[in-house]
Amino acid sequence: MSTAGTQGQLLAPRRSPEVRRRASRARSARSRSVPYLLAAPAIIVIAAVLGYPLYRLVALSFQHYSLAEIISHKTTWLGIRNYQTIFTDSQFWTILQRTAEFTAFNVGATIVLGTAIAMLLRNVSGWVRLMVNIAMVFVWATPVVVAVTIWQWLIDQQSGVLNYVLTHVVRAGNFERHDWFASPLSGFAIISALVIWGALPFVVITLYAGVSQVPRELEEAARVDGATSCGVFRHVIYPIIKPLVLIVTSLSVIWDFGVFNQVYIMLNARPTSSYYLMSIYSYQESFGVGQYGRGAAIAMVIVVFLIVAAFFYIRQLLRIGEIK
């Protein structure tokens, strides 16, 4: 049998170099197409779920669409007139600036506090770290509606815990029946505290995962060279966790720029114009005033901003993949 097999191999025609090159290219093409084929179902689902609503939003932003058009099932094409209306409205620019400041403060505070807590977790005992992680996961798992309800109870004007503590425990003044939302400054401080409180767990757990990978030997070598604690963080720890910091920063910008529930529910679904953020402004123009086309145009501004932020996020992910 072995002799016959050998003779068969000798008699089999040899493939030319061109045929071998074609076969190699075909195998290479198949291997390159596998990731795309695996990702295709998810892409199709995302396109079906988000593609058509986004198309309708874009089309609606160029139309005059109010309650009358909903009843008559007829719309009036306005072109870019909705965009001209909002871009020439001083209220739009005021709300956009307020949203940018709100986002910048929340993201900055979240990243600073998250980094500080992650560094602290690195230097505490195991059981303390476990308890903090459990608390973080509990906060992260709390639904927004439940979280807002808890915070409403804490700052309630009649029987809020915060007013009682400030008045009778800390003795910071008379805060009995104090309305924290009478002033937009104190009101946004409460809302920002709620947003930061809800965002910290993800940031802390993510950054701690990065900080825990920093070799202790590098820190000890830096201290031997005379580096202070700030110098060790700046020149040793931060360069290693910088990709993670950029990722959580990008995600925080996306989340905080689109904040809606925390403001709308906290103010009992009746926010005044002083508390309008871009998401609230779009909602009020659509469902409060009935100008759905104008509300869609405002929503498109939000979408464009989020796409830009998502671009930086995806680019950072790709860079991390290249490093690996």
C-alpha positions in Angstrom: 0.0 0.0 0.0 2.8 2.4 0.8 4.4 1.7 -2.6 1.1 2.4 -4.4 0.6 5.6 -2.4 4.1 6.8 -3.3 3.5 6.1 -6.9 0.2 8.0 -6.7 2.0 11.0 -5.2 4.6 10.8 -7.9 2.0 10.6 -10.7 -0.1 13.5 -9.2 0.3 16.7 -11.1 2.2 19.4 -9.4 0.5 22.7 -9.0 2.1 25.7 -10.7 3.4 28.7 -8.6 0.5 30.8 -10.0 -2.1 28.3 -8.8 -0.4 28.2 -5.3 -0.4 32.0 -5.1 -4.1 32.1 -6.0 -4.9 29.5 -3.4 -2.9 31.5 -0.8 -4.7 34.7 -1.7 -8.1 33.0 -1.4 -7.3 31.6 2.0 -6.0 35.0 3.1 -9.2 36.7 1.8 -11.4 34.1 3.7 -9.5 34.7 6.9 -9.8 38.5 6.6 -13.5 38.2 6.0 -14.3 36.1 9.1 -14.3 39.0 11.5 -16.7 40.9 9.3 -19.0 37.9 8.9 -19.0 37.5 12.7 -19.8 41.1 13.3 -22.5 41.3 10.5 -25.4 40.1 12.6 -24.8 42.7 15.3 -24.3 45.4 12.7 -27.6 44.4 11.0 -29.5 44.6 14.3 -28.0 48.0 15.2 -28.8 49.3 11.7 -32.4 48.1 12.0 -32.9 49.4 15.6 -31.1 52.7 15.2 -30.9 53.4 11.5 -34.5 54.0 10.7 -35.3 56.1 13.8 -32.2 58.2 13.0 -33.3 58.6 9.4 -36.8 59.8 10.7 -35.1 62.2 13.1 -33.0 63.7 10.3 -36.1 64.0 8.0 -38.2 65.5 10.8 -35.7 68.2 11.5 -36.3 69.6 8.0 -40.0 69.7 8.3 -42.7 71.7 10.1 -44.3 69.0 12.2 -46.8 69.9 15.0 -50.0 68.6 16.3 -51.9 69.7 13.2 -49.6 67.7 11.0 -49.9 64.7 13.2 -53.7 64.8 12.8 -53.7 65.6 9.1 -50.8 63.2 8.3 -49.3 66.0 6.2 -46.0 67.8 6.7 -44.5 71.0 5.3 -40.9 70.8 4.1 -38.9 73.7 5.5 -35.4 72.9 4.5 -32.9 74.3 7.0 -35.4 76.8 8.5 -35.6 74.8 11.8 -31.8 75.0 12.1 -31.8 78.7 11.3 -34.5 79.3 14.0 -32.5 77.6 16.7 -29.1 78.9 15.7 -30.5 82.5 15.8 -32.2 82.0 19.1 -30.2 83.3 22.1 -31.8 80.7 24.3 -30.3 77.9 22.3 -26.8 79.2 22.8 -27.4 79.9 26.5 -28.6 76.3 27.0 -25.7 74.9 24.9 -23.2 76.8 27.0 -24.9 75.6 30.2 -24.8 72.0 29.0 -21.1 72.3 28.1 -20.3 73.7 31.5 -22.5 71.1 33.2 -20.7 68.3 31.3 -17.2 69.7 31.9 -17.7 70.1 35.6 -19.3 66.6 36.0 -16.7 64.9 33.9 -13.8 66.6 35.6 -15.1 65.9 39.1 -15.9 62.3 38.2 -12.4 61.6 36.8 -10.5 63.4 39.6 -12.6 61.7 42.3 -12.5 58.3 40.5 -8.7 58.4 40.2 -8.3 59.4 43.8 -10.5 56.6 45.0 -8.8 54.1 42.7 -5.4 55.1 44.1 -6.8 54.8 47.7 -8.2 51.3 47.0 -4.7 50.3 46.0 -3.3 51.0 49.4 -6.0 49.7 51.7 -6.5 46.2 53.1 -8.4 43.5 51.2 -11.6 43.6 53.2 -11.9 47.3 53.0 -11.4 47.1 49.2 -14.0 44.4 49.0 -16.6 46.5 51.0 -15.9 49.5 48.8 -16.3 47.5 45.6 -19.6 46.0 46.9 -20.9 49.5 47.6 -19.8 50.7 44.2 -21.5 47.8 42.4 -24.7 48.5 44.4 -24.6 52.2 43.4 -23.9 51.2 39.7 -26.8 48.7 39.7 -29.3 51.2 41.2 -31.8 52.3 38.5 -31.9 56.1 37.8 -35.5 56.5 38.9 -34.7 54.8 42.3 -31.6 56.8 42.7 -33.4 60.1 42.0 -36.2 59.1 44.5 -33.6 58.5 47.2 -31.9 61.9 46.6 -35.3 63.6 46.6 -35.9 62.2 50.1 -32.5 63.4 51.2 -33.0 67.0 50.1 -36.8 67.2 50.7 -37.8 70.7 51.7 -40.1 69.5 54.5 -38.3 66.6 56.0 -35.0 66.2 54.1 -32.1 64.6 55.9 -29.6 67.1 54.4 -31.5 70.1 55.8 -31.7 68.5 59.3 -28.0 67.6 59.3 -26.9 71.0 58.2 -29.2 72.7 60.8 -28.9 70.5 63.9 -25.7 68.5 63.5 -23.2 70.6 61.6 -25.0 73.8 62.7 -24.1 75.5 59.4 -27.1 77.8 59.7 -30.9 77.6 59.5 -31.7 75.2 56.6 -35.2 74.3 57.8 -37.6 74.1 54.8 -34.7 75.2 52.6 -35.5 74.7 48.9 -32.4 73.7 47.1 -33.9 74.2 43.7 -35.0 77.8 44.4 -31.6 78.8 42.9 -30.3 77.2 39.7 -26.7 77.2 41.2 -27.6 75.1 44.3 -30.1 73.1 42.2 -27.5 72.1 39.6 -25.0 71.4 42.5 -27.5 68.7 43.7 -28.0 67.3 40.2 -24.3 67.2 39.6 -23.8 65.4 42.9 -26.3 62.8 41.8 -24.8 62.4 38.3 -21.2 62.1 39.8 -22.5 59.7 42.5 -23.9 57.4 39.8 -20.9 57.6 37.5 -18.2 57.0 40.0 -18.5 53.2 40.3 -17.7 52.6 36.7 -14.8 55.0 36.7 -13.3 53.8 39.9 -13.5 50.1 39.0 -12.0 50.7 35.5 -9.2 52.9 36.8 -8.4 50.6 39.7 -8.0 47.7 37.2 -5.4 49.9 35.4 -3.7 51.2 38.6 -3.3 47.6 40.0 -1.2 46.7 36.9 1.4 49.3 37.6 4.6 47.4 38.8 5.6 48.4 42.3 9.2 48.2 41.3 8.8 51.3 39.0 7.4 53.3 41.9 10.1 52.3 44.2 12.8 53.1 41.7 11.2 56.6 41.2 11.1 57.2 44.9 14.8 56.1 45.2 15.5 58.8 42.6 13.9 61.4 44.8 10.4 61.6 43.3 7.6 62.7 45.5 4.2 61.0 45.6 2.8 63.5 43.0 5.9 62.9 40.9 5.4 59.1 41.0 1.8 59.5 39.9 2.6 62.0 37.2 5.7 60.2 35.6 5.1 56.6 36.5 1.4 55.7 37.1 -0.4 58.2 34.9 1.4 57.3 31.6 0.4 53.7 32.1 -3.3 54.3 32.9 -3.6 57.2 30.4 -5.4 55.1 27.8 -8.0 54.1 30.4 -8.4 57.7 31.6 -9.1 58.8 28.0 -11.6 56.1 27.5 -13.6 56.8 30.7 -13.4 60.5 30.0 -14.9 60.0 26.5 -17.7 57.8 27.9 -18.4 60.3 30.7 -18.7 63.2 28.2 -21.2 61.1 26.1 -23.2 60.2 29.2 -23.2 63.6 30.9 -23.9 65.7 27.8 -27.1 63.7 27.3 -28.3 63.8 30.9 -32.1 63.9 31.0 -33.7 61.7 33.7 -31.8 63.2 36.6 -33.0 66.7 35.8 -36.5 65.8 34.6 -37.4 63.5 37.5 -35.7 65.5 40.2 -37.7 68.5 39.2 -41.0 66.5 39.2 -41.3 66.7 35.4 -41.7 70.5 35.5 -38.2 72.0 34.9 -38.1 75.7 34.4 -36.1 77.2 31.6 -33.3 77.9 34.1 -32.7 74.2 34.3 -32.9 73.4 30.6 -30.1 71.3 29.3 -29.9 70.3 25.6 -31.9 67.1 26.2 -34.5 68.9 28.2 -34.7 71.7 25.7 -35.3 69.2 22.8 -38.0 67.4 24.8 -39.8 70.6 25.7 -39.8 71.9 22.2 -41.2 68.6 20.9 -43.7 67.5 23.6 -44.1 70.7 25.6 -44.6 73.2 22.8 -45.6 70.7 20.1 -42.9 71.8 17.6 -41.5 68.4 16.8 -39.5 69.5 13.8 -37.6 72.1 15.9 -37.1 69.6 18.7 -35.7 67.2 16.1 -33.3 69.8 14.9 -32.1 70.3 18.5 -31.8 66.6 18.9 -29.7 66.4 15.8 -27.2 68.9 17.3 -26.9 66.5 20.3 -26.4 63.6 18.0 -23.6 65.3 16.1 -21.9 66.2 19.3 -22.2 62.6 20.6 -20.9 61.2 17.2 -17.8 63.4 17.6 -17.3 62.2 21.2 -17.8 58.6 20.1 -15.2 59.1 17.4 -12.5 60.0 19.9 -13.6 57.1 22.1 -13.4 54.6 19.2 -10.0 56.0 18.1 -8.6 55.5 21.6 -9.8 51.9 21.6 -8.1 51.3 18.3 -4.9 52.8 19.6 -5.0 50.5 22.6 -5.5 47.6 20.2 -2.4 48.7 18.2 -0.3 48.9 21.3 -1.3 45.4 22.3 
